[in-house]
Amino acid sequence: MPNVFGAPHKGTEPRHEQVVFCQDEASGLRAIIAIYSTALGPSLGGTRFYPYGTEEEALADVLNLSRGMAYKNALAGLDLGGGKAVIIGDPAIDKSEAMLRAYGRFVQSLNGRYYTACDVGTFSEDMDIVARESQFVTGRTVAHGGAGDSSILTAFGVFQGMRAAAKTMWGAPTLRGKRVGVEGVGKVGHRLVEHLREDGADVVICDVNQSAVDRVRSAHPEVEVVADTDTMVRTELDVYAPCALGGSLNDDTVPVLASKVVCGAANNQLAHTGVEKSLADHGVLYAPDYVVNSGGVIQVADEIGGFNFDRAKARATGIYNTTLKIFALAADEGVPPAVAADRLAERRMSEVGRLRGILL
């Protein structure tokens, strides 16, 4: 089973406001919804449909992912807390209208404490079905008034974060002439390749799905392909962009990592607490994943109030300045960027969260 799990940002156990186990025998639904924080507003996070080996693995994933969403939404400047859901099963085999509608009823039962959206194994069309049972759904199709594919602004935001890393590392906010390795060229990764090629970067890719590789190569035959993640991390690169599943930065990969910058779309890239320090000790500038990949949640969050793409893209452009701010804070305080990002997110959740105690 692939490693889909990542450690929480800090060493302490996360304290969630609410964790709901959902089961509907008739449809076969087994799901978990985790709400980490509503300090900034209703929690928002996608629904991951994945064939977890055990319920314990599913629980570990949803707890980590929901905590990450709280930090992501805070640093994206959204008035939203962090939540996440997982449905246990193989989406290619188990997904059905009945199951999605049963899941929608559980989301509705939380009365707006949790807004759901797409994630691994779910799509905008699925959210349209969930929305038949719940009003607290975003990431819907354009035909139903939604924002559509959130990978568009996810990739755009990662590119903005990468520009900020380039500015910090090399003095100019461009990847022109740099060699960038994109691990995973699926929904987000192949769009990131487009941005990189337009900016003049040399691109190296890998993916376990050969059709995904073929799609990129048909559009950009000049792109280099390597066999796998192990080869990618050892390849001489300026930037390594993990855009597949989490945990790619670990005790085995960091010592052999042959790049100066890590900036990618994957969630939970750090396999455990302490990897962020190892990266810094190796002279690698790490752009915190939940900061640079927040373009997607910015896109689906905009949908809640009536979607406007230009407005959402303008907000996603701000990922560049936020990432620069984190790098500057990290340098000033002598901590890795992941720690600086956590501090900024926690500060906003604490300061703005206090306003809820002010009676109006």
C-alpha positions as a Python dict, from the first residue, in 0.01 Angstrom:
ca = {
    (1, 'M'): (0, 0, 0),
    (2, 'P'): (142, 344, -86),
    (3, 'N'): (242, 574, 198),
    (4, 'V'): (-41, 824, 220),
    (5, 'F'): (27, 931, 574),
    (6, 'G'): (225, 1225, 702),
    (7, 'A'): (309, 1344, 1047),
    (8, 'P'): (125, 1636, 1209),
    (9, 'H'): (316, 1961, 1183),
    (10, 'K'): (424, 1955, 1547),
    (11, 'G'): (529, 1681, 1783),
    (12, 'T'): (221, 1696, 2006),
    (13, 'E'): (-92, 1493, 1946),
    (14, 'P'): (-353, 1697, 1758),
    (15, 'R'): (-666, 1782, 1955),
    (16, 'H'): (-969, 1776, 1730),
    (17, 'E'): (-1300, 1938, 1808),
    (18, 'Q'): (-1502, 1651, 1665),
    (19, 'V'): (-1452, 1316, 1493),
    (20, 'V'): (-1753, 1141, 1342),
    (21, 'F'): (-1762, 778, 1229),
    (22, 'C'): (-2023, 730, 958),
    (23, 'Q'): (-2168, 397, 853),
    (24, 'D'): (-2460, 309, 627),
    (25, 'E'): (-2503, -65, 588),
    (26, 'A'): (-2740, -47, 292),
    (27, 'S'): (-2499, 146, 68),
    (28, 'G'): (-2179, 6, 216),
    (29, 'L'): (-2060, 348, 334),
    (30, 'R'): (-1782, 358, 590),
    (31, 'A'): (-1648, 708, 640),
    (32, 'I'): (-1482, 930, 898),
    (33, 'I'): (-1524, 1309, 920),
    (34, 'A'): (-1270, 1496, 1133),
    (35, 'I'): (-1309, 1860, 1238),
    (36, 'Y'): (-985, 1998, 1375),
    (37, 'S'): (-1083, 2361, 1435),
    (38, 'T'): (-1365, 2606, 1374),
    (39, 'A'): (-1180, 2900, 1532),
    (40, 'L'): (-1183, 3093, 1203),
    (41, 'G'): (-1520, 2966, 1078),
    (42, 'P'): (-1681, 2646, 948),
    (43, 'S'): (-1429, 2374, 871),
    (44, 'L'): (-1353, 2303, 507),
    (45, 'G'): (-1168, 2011, 353),
    (46, 'G'): (-1207, 1750, 84),
    (47, 'T'): (-1333, 1393, 88),
    (48, 'R'): (-1068, 1130, 19),
    (49, 'F'): (-1198, 796, -119),
    (50, 'Y'): (-923, 539, -64),
    (51, 'P'): (-887, 164, -1),
    (52, 'Y'): (-730, 188, 344),
    (53, 'G'): (-607, -142, 482),
    (54, 'T'): (-762, -80, 824),
    (55, 'E'): (-991, 166, 996),
    (56, 'E'): (-696, 273, 1210),
    (57, 'E'): (-504, 378, 897),
    (58, 'A'): (-805, 575, 775),
    (59, 'L'): (-837, 747, 1112),
    (60, 'A'): (-468, 841, 1121),
    (61, 'D'): (-494, 991, 773),
    (62, 'V'): (-809, 1194, 836),
    (63, 'L'): (-672, 1333, 1164),
    (64, 'N'): (-351, 1449, 999),
    (65, 'L'): (-524, 1584, 690),
    (66, 'S'): (-787, 1779, 885),
    (67, 'R'): (-521, 1943, 1100),
    (68, 'G'): (-330, 2036, 788),
    (69, 'M'): (-645, 2194, 644),
    (70, 'A'): (-682, 2418, 950),
    (71, 'Y'): (-329, 2550, 899),
    (72, 'K'): (-373, 2576, 524),
    (73, 'N'): (-697, 2773, 547),
    (74, 'A'): (-549, 3002, 812),
    (75, 'L'): (-246, 3097, 602),
    (76, 'A'): (-460, 3132, 290),
    (77, 'G'): (-641, 3414, 472),
    (78, 'L'): (-974, 3232, 465),
    (79, 'D'): (-1241, 3266, 733),
    (80, 'L'): (-1264, 2889, 750),
    (81, 'G'): (-1146, 2621, 987),
    (82, 'G'): (-998, 2284, 906),
    (83, 'G'): (-1175, 1955, 843),
    (84, 'K'): (-1142, 1646, 626),
    (85, 'A'): (-1327, 1328, 546),
    (86, 'V'): (-1225, 984, 425),
    (87, 'I'): (-1442, 715, 269),
    (88, 'I'): (-1297, 367, 308),
    (89, 'G'): (-1306, 171, -17),
    (90, 'D'): (-1185, 148, -373),
    (91, 'P'): (-1348, 431, -569),
    (92, 'A'): (-1315, 236, -894),
    (93, 'I'): (-1523, -49, -751),
    (94, 'D'): (-1719, 68, -448),
    (95, 'K'): (-1834, 419, -535),
    (96, 'S'): (-2207, 452, -602),
    (97, 'E'): (-2480, 713, -603),
    (98, 'A'): (-2637, 554, -294),
    (99, 'M'): (-2308, 565, -105),
    (100, 'L'): (-2237, 928, -196),
    (101, 'R'): (-2588, 1034, -102),
    (102, 'A'): (-2563, 852, 229),
    (103, 'Y'): (-2237, 1035, 291),
    (104, 'G'): (-2410, 1362, 204),
    (105, 'R'): (-2669, 1301, 474),
    (106, 'F'): (-2393, 1264, 733),
    (107, 'V'): (-2233, 1590, 615),
    (108, 'Q'): (-2573, 1762, 641),
    (109, 'S'): (-2619, 1630, 996),
    (110, 'L'): (-2323, 1843, 1108),
    (111, 'N'): (-2532, 2156, 1032),
    (112, 'G'): (-2258, 2353, 858),
    (113, 'R'): (-1968, 2278, 1091),
    (114, 'Y'): (-1805, 2100, 796),
    (115, 'Y'): (-1802, 2185, 423),
    (116, 'T'): (-1683, 1905, 198),
    (117, 'A'): (-1516, 1912, -144),
    (118, 'C'): (-1307, 1687, -373),
    (119, 'D'): (-987, 1506, -288),
    (120, 'V'): (-808, 1188, -396),
    (121, 'G'): (-1067, 951, -542),
    (122, 'T'): (-1349, 1205, -564),
    (123, 'F'): (-1442, 1454, -835),
    (124, 'S'): (-1672, 1750, -895),
    (125, 'E'): (-1936, 1517, -1039),
    (126, 'D'): (-1932, 1325, -710),
    (127, 'M'): (-1985, 1648, -519),
    (128, 'D'): (-2294, 1715, -731),
    (129, 'I'): (-2436, 1387, -603),
    (130, 'V'): (-2338, 1459, -240),
    (131, 'A'): (-2505, 1800, -276),
    (132, 'R'): (-2839, 1633, -344),
    (133, 'E'): (-2843, 1549, 27),
    (134, 'S'): (-2642, 1837, 175),
    (135, 'Q'): (-2616, 2212, 131),
    (136, 'F'): (-2262, 2215, 272),
    (137, 'V'): (-2078, 2106, -42),
    (138, 'T'): (-1834, 2294, -261),
    (139, 'G'): (-1605, 2199, -548),
    (140, 'R'): (-1905, 2128, -770),
    (141, 'T'): (-1919, 2122, -1149),
    (142, 'V'): (-1952, 2442, -1348),
    (143, 'A'): (-2289, 2320, -1476),
    (144, 'H'): (-2418, 2326, -1118),
    (145, 'G'): (-2275, 2667, -1034),
    (146, 'G'): (-1946, 2539, -899),
    (147, 'A'): (-1582, 2622, -955),
    (148, 'G'): (-1504, 2299, -1133),
    (149, 'D'): (-1159, 2144, -1126),
    (150, 'S'): (-965, 2284, -828),
    (151, 'S'): (-636, 2152, -967),
    (152, 'I'): (-620, 2463, -1186),
    (153, 'L'): (-548, 2702, -900),
    (154, 'T'): (-364, 2438, -697),
    (155, 'A'): (-99, 2418, -968),
    (156, 'F'): (-100, 2796, -1010),
    (157, 'G'): (-44, 2842, -636),
    (158, 'V'): (240, 2590, -624),
    (159, 'F'): (405, 2778, -907),
    (160, 'Q'): (371, 3105, -708),
    (161, 'G'): (534, 2936, -408),
    (162, 'M'): (812, 2808, -632),
    (163, 'R'): (870, 3159, -765),
    (164, 'A'): (906, 3280, -405),
    (165, 'A'): (1155, 3002, -335),
    (166, 'A'): (1353, 3098, -646),
    (167, 'K'): (1355, 3461, -533),
    (168, 'T'): (1484, 3360, -191),
    (169, 'M'): (1742, 3109, -316),
    (170, 'W'): (1867, 3271, -637),
    (171, 'G'): (1750, 3635, -619),
    (172, 'A'): (1489, 3634, -899),
    (173, 'P'): (1127, 3507, -898),
    (174, 'T'): (1162, 3287, -1202),
    (175, 'L'): (1245, 2925, -1282),
    (176, 'R'): (1393, 3015, -1620),
    (177, 'G'): (1700, 2800, -1681),
    (178, 'K'): (1639, 2595, -1366),
    (179, 'R'): (1599, 2217, -1366),
    (180, 'V'): (1276, 2117, -1191),
    (181, 'G'): (1173, 1759, -1113),
    (182, 'V'): (798, 1701, -1089),
    (183, 'E'): (711, 1376, -915),
    (184, 'G'): (354, 1289, -1011),
    (185, 'V'): (201, 1446, -1321),
    (186, 'G'): (-166, 1381, -1255),
    (187, 'K'): (-438, 1641, -1205),
    (188, 'V'): (-205, 1901, -1049),
    (189, 'G'): (138, 1792, -1165),
    (190, 'H'): (72, 1813, -1538),
    (191, 'R'): (-62, 2168, -1496),
    (192, 'L'): (247, 2262, -1296),
    (193, 'V'): (461, 2138, -1586),
    (194, 'E'): (273, 2380, -1813),
    (195, 'H'): (357, 2676, -1587),
    (196, 'L'): (718, 2569, -1561),
    (197, 'R'): (767, 2529, -1935),
    (198, 'E'): (603, 2867, -2001),
    (199, 'D'): (849, 3017, -1753),
    (200, 'G'): (1146, 2858, -1929),
    (201, 'A'): (1233, 2580, -1684),
    (202, 'D'): (1384, 2247, -1785),
    (203, 'V'): (1153, 1976, -1653),
    (204, 'V'): (1208, 1618, -1539),
    (205, 'I'): (905, 1402, -1455),
    (206, 'C'): (807, 1065, -1314),
    (207, 'D'): (476, 894, -1242),
    (208, 'V'): (361, 541, -1164),
    (209, 'N'): (88, 592, -1427),
    (210, 'Q'): (240, 562, -1774),
    (211, 'S'): (-61, 732, -1938),
    (212, 'A'): (3, 1041, -1726),
    (213, 'V'): (364, 1046, -1843),
    (214, 'D'): (255, 998, -2205),
    (215, 'R'): (12, 1292, -2180),
    (216, 'V'): (288, 1527, -2068),
    (217, 'R'): (534, 1396, -2324),
    (218, 'S'): (285, 1437, -2608),
    (219, 'A'): (253, 1806, -2521),
    (220, 'H'): (619, 1854, -2428),
    (221, 'P'): (843, 1593, -2593),
    (222, 'E'): (1149, 1775, -2460),
    (223, 'V'): (1059, 1683, -2100),
    (224, 'E'): (1293, 1423, -1947),
    (225, 'V'): (1146, 1112, -1781),
    (226, 'V'): (1301, 916, -1494),
    (227, 'A'): (1190, 578, -1368),
    (228, 'D'): (1063, 644, -1017),
    (229, 'T'): (1072, 856, -702),
    (230, 'D'): (1400, 704, -583),
    (231, 'T'): (1566, 807, -909),
    (232, 'M'): (1403, 1150, -898),
    (233, 'V'): (1531, 1245, -552),
    (234, 'R'): (1885, 1142, -652),
    (235, 'T'): (1873, 1336, -981),
    (236, 'E'): (2065, 1665, -993),
    (237, 'L'): (1790, 1926, -977),
    (238, 'D'): (1743, 2284, -872),
    (239, 'V'): (1389, 2215, -748),
    (240, 'Y'): (1218, 1892, -644),
    (241, 'A'): (837, 1915, -667),
    (242, 'P'): (653, 1626, -496),
    (243, 'C'): (304, 1618, -647),
    (244, 'A'): (195, 1262, -569),
    (245, 'L'): (111, 1111, -229),
    (246, 'G'): (265, 1221, 100),
    (247, 'G'): (568, 1110, 297),
    (248, 'S'): (825, 1149, 18),
    (249, 'L'): (1060, 1346, 244),
    (250, 'N'): (1188, 1100, 502),
    (251, 'D'): (1500, 964, 670),
    (252, 'D'): (1596, 775, 354),
    (253, 'T'): (1534, 1040, 90),
    (254, 'V'): (1659, 1359, 257),
    (255, 'P'): (2026, 1247, 282),
    (256, 'V'): (2036, 1166, -91),
    (257, 'L'): (1823, 1457, -211),
    (258, 'A'): (2012, 1633, -490),
    (259, 'S'): (1818, 1961, -510),
    (260, 'K'): (1836, 2298, -340),
    (261, 'V'): (1462, 2364, -315),
    (262, 'V'): (1160, 2146, -238),
    (263, 'C'): (826, 2290, -344),
    (264, 'G'): (535, 2072, -453),
    (265, 'A'): (163, 2004, -435),
    (266, 'A'): (153, 1681, -231),
    (267, 'N'): (1, 1697, 117),
    (268, 'N'): (203, 1588, 421),
    (269, 'Q'): (537, 1569, 240),
    (270, 'L'): (731, 1544, 568),
    (271, 'A'): (709, 1184, 686),
    (272, 'H'): (751, 1281, 1051),
    (273, 'T'): (847, 1567, 1279),
    (274, 'G'): (1217, 1641, 1250),
    (275, 'V'): (1243, 1604, 874),
    (276, 'E'): (1207, 1981, 839),
    (277, 'K'): (1527, 2025, 1044),
    (278, 'S'): (1708, 1760, 840),
    (279, 'L'): (1622, 1950, 522),
    (280, 'A'): (1754, 2274, 670),
    (281, 'D'): (2071, 2100, 791),
    (282, 'H'): (2127, 1975, 436),
    (283, 'G'): (2090, 2328, 298),
    (284, 'V'): (1756, 2257, 131),
    (285, 'L'): (1494, 2533, 122),
    (286, 'Y'): (1157, 2372, 191),
    (287, 'A'): (837, 2553, 90),
    (288, 'P'): (574, 2419, 333),
    (289, 'D'): (329, 2208, 138),
    (290, 'Y'): (11, 2335, 301),
    (291, 'V'): (110, 2692, 214),
    (292, 'V'): (195, 2650, -153),
    (293, 'N'): (-81, 2400, -238),
    (294, 'S'): (-361, 2615, -96),
    (295, 'G'): (-476, 2743, -436),
    (296, 'G'): (-727, 2460, -461),
    (297, 'V'): (-894, 2536, -130),
    (298, 'I'): (-895, 2905, -220),
    (299, 'Q'): (-1082, 2811, -538),
    (300, 'V'): (-1346, 2594, -370),
    (301, 'A'): (-1385, 2836, -77),
    (302, 'D'): (-1467, 3116, -321),
    (303, 'E'): (-1750, 2900, -450),
    (304, 'I'): (-1933, 2919, -115),
    (305, 'G'): (-2018, 3283, -177),
    (306, 'G'): (-2074, 3251, -554),
    (307, 'F'): (-1768, 3163, -759),
    (308, 'N'): (-1562, 3421, -945),
    (309, 'F'): (-1248, 3279, -1105),
    (310, 'D'): (-1062, 3609, -1136),
    (311, 'R'): (-1122, 3687, -769),
    (312, 'A'): (-1004, 3341, -664),
    (313, 'K'): (-696, 3359, -887),
    (314, 'A'): (-606, 3701, -743),
    (315, 'R'): (-617, 3554, -394),
    (316, 'A'): (-410, 3253, -503),
    (317, 'T'): (-148, 3495, -642),
    (318, 'G'): (-96, 3599, -279),
    (319, 'I'): (67, 3262, -211),
    (320, 'Y'): (385, 3420, -350),
    (321, 'N'): (396, 3691, -81),
    (322, 'T'): (289, 3453, 196),
    (323, 'T'): (571, 3213, 106),
    (324, 'L'): (824, 3498, 100),
    (325, 'K'): (699, 3609, 442),
    (326, 'I'): (748, 3259, 581),
    (327, 'F'): (1103, 3234, 445),
    (328, 'A'): (1187, 3574, 594),
    (329, 'L'): (1040, 3480, 934),
    (330, 'A'): (1230, 3151, 930),
    (331, 'A'): (1556, 3335, 865),
    (332, 'D'): (1486, 3597, 1133),
    (333, 'E'): (1394, 3342, 1400),
    (334, 'G'): (1648, 3079, 1302),
    (335, 'V'): (1391, 2805, 1246),
    (336, 'P'): (1297, 2589, 945),
    (337, 'P'): (1025, 2734, 717),
    (338, 'A'): (780, 2462, 828),
    (339, 'V'): (807, 2586, 1187),
    (340, 'A'): (769, 2949, 1080),
    (341, 'A'): (458, 2861, 880),
    (342, 'D'): (305, 2681, 1178),
    (343, 'R'): (368, 2984, 1398),
    (344, 'L'): (198, 3220, 1154),
    (345, 'A'): (-103, 2991, 1117),
    (346, 'E'): (-137, 2936, 1492),
    (347, 'R'): (-110, 3310, 1553),
    (348, 'R'): (-397, 3382, 1316),
    (349, 'M'): (-616, 3106, 1458),
    (350, 'S'): (-552, 3233, 1809),
    (351, 'E'): (-589, 3607, 1743),
    (352, 'V'): (-892, 3590, 1515),
    (353, 'G'): (-1045, 3306, 1714),
    (354, 'R'): (-1057, 3533, 2019),
    (355, 'L'): (-1305, 3755, 1837),
    (356, 'R'): (-1566, 3483, 1879),
    (357, 'G'): (-1565, 3568, 2248),
    (358, 'I'): (-1657, 3931, 2177),
    (359, 'L'): (-2033, 3981, 2198),
    (360, 'L'): (-2175, 4195, 1919),
}
